[in-house]
Structures are given as structure tokens and as C-alpha cells.
């Protein structure tokens, strides 16, 4: 019998957390929560919204979420053979599922375009 981990993901859009979805993923010691989420997207539910950019491990901060109520990086939080509750960050603007706005307001595209338009006047 294979060992599994259960990832329960709070889901919703625009700050409205309307549902939870639970996914059984294969467990291997040493895996990260991000490994489990990537398995979910690849094999179980491609609609789950997550953000990650693993070009430089643990420096991008793209995959920061709440794991069992504690803020952590999905890439460094260890997957465990039990039910784990995954939620978006509570102090950031919520976009969809586990995705929140990570860029400061003055680094977002809309701000840059407005500044450019003003400069071109």
C-alpha cells in the first residue's frame, strides 16, 4: 500500500474563499508541499491556482502560502503523510485559490504603465 498526503486547499477568487478541495497525493519523504501542489496540477486538477518561480530556491517568495495556519514557503515546507490545510496569505490581496499579490504596488505593471504615460505626457 502506498503512503499518501492529503492537501486540502481553500479555494476562491478575489478574497471570496468559497470552497475547499482535498487531493490525495503520493508521499515520498523529503518532498515539499510545492511538489504535492505540482502533482495536483499535473495529474488531478489543473484548475488549482498556485504561484511559483523556482529559478533561485527560497529567494523568489512567489510560493509563500499558509500551511496549517503558519506562513511558509511551499518550496521548503515538507509534505507530510497526513491532511495539510493550504490557504492563501491573509495579509495580501487575494487573486485566486493560493495566489495573492506579491509585488509591492509601485512595482506592478499598472503603476509602471501609468508612470510611463505620465512621463510621455
N, C-alpha and C positions, 0 to 999 in steps of 0.2 A: 504494500500500500504506500502510495506517495504522500509526502507531507505537503500541506498547503498553508498559505496565509490568506486571510480574508481582508480585503481592502474595502472599507465602507467609505464611500465618497459622498460628501454633501454637495448637492448639485443645484444649480440655478443660474440665473442671469441678472446682471445689473443690481446686485445686492439682495435679490429675492431668492433665498435658499428654499426651494420648493419641494425637494425630494432628496432621498438618499438612494444610492445604488451600491450593492455589495458584489464583489468579484472574488472568486476563488482563484488564486494564482499558485503555480508550483513554487515551493520553497526550497532554496539551497542556502546553507549557511554562508554568510558573507555578502549576500545580495543587499542592495539598497532598496528603499521604498521607491525610488525612481525606476529601478529595474522592474519592480512589480507594476508600476503605472505604465511603463512602456510595453510590458507584456499585455496589459489590459487593452491598450490602444491597438496593438498589433493583432491580437487574437480574439478578443472578447467584445469590445465596444469602441469603435473608432471615433465615437462622438464625444468621449470624455475629454474635456479641455484641460490641458496641462501646459506648463511653460518650462523649457529648459534649454540651455545652451552650453554644452559641456566642452567648450574649447579649452578652458583653463579651470580644472576642477576646483570647486569651492571658492571661486572668486567672482563668478558671474552674478550670483544671487538671484538668478531667474527662477529657480525651483523652490524658493522659500515658501513653505506652507505650514499649517498646524498639523502636527501628528499627535493624536491623543491629547489635544489641548495645549501642546507645547510647540512654540515656534522652532522650526528646524529646517534644514536643507533636505529635500527629498533625496539628493545625491549622496548624502553622508549618513542620513538616518538609516539604521539597519532594519531590514524586513524581518519580521518575527512570525513564527508559526502560530498565530492567534489572530483574533479580529483587531484591526487597527482602524481608527477613525481619522480620516483625512479631510481637512477643511481649508478654505482659503484664509489668508491673513485677515484679521479683523480690523486692522488699522490702516488698510489701504483701500482705494476704490476698487470695488469688485466688478469684474467684467463678465466672467462665465466660469462655472464649476470651480476649479482650483486656481484660476488665473486672476491675478489682481494687477493693478497698475504699479509698475516698479520704477519707472523713470520719474524723476522729480519734474514738476510742472514746467520749469524753464528748459527742460531737455526734450520735451515731447515735440512731435512733428508739427502739430498745430501752432505751437508757440514759435517754432523756427520759421514756419511759413508766414506767420503774421509779422514777425520781425523783419523778414526779407521784404515783404510787401511794403512795410513802412519805410525801410531804407531806400527802396526803389522809388518810393513816393509818388 
